[in-house]
Amino acid sequence: MRAQALFCGAPDVRPVGEDDLMQVLYFAWLRERIGHGSERVSPPEDVRTARELAAWLAARDERSAEAFRDLSAVRVAIDQEQAELDAPIAEASEVAFFPPVTGG
């Protein structure tokens, strides 16, 4: 089984190489709710889309669950390109989650 995440207390943690890690970025209220702006993770092989990544991240702890409770209020960028939540992440090195942006 692949590592759940690289933080203390994570289940099924194993040493991973840099190539196995995905950078996940959180912006605005997502960062505030989760408690940090970024982390490097190695999601399981069955996590194939940004939506599934958000669900996997949310299942780890209460703060993440609260941040990802309403995915209609979350946008995603994969390797710095805005994408849909159902977009594949298999080859991604970076996934960013952020709220909708409005201008005026």
Secondary structure, DSSP 8 states (H G I E B T S, - for coil): -----SSTT-TT-----GGG-EEEEE-THHHHHHTSSEEEE---TT--BHHHHHHHHHTT-HHHHHHTS-GGG-EEEETTEEE-TTSB-TT-SEEEEE------
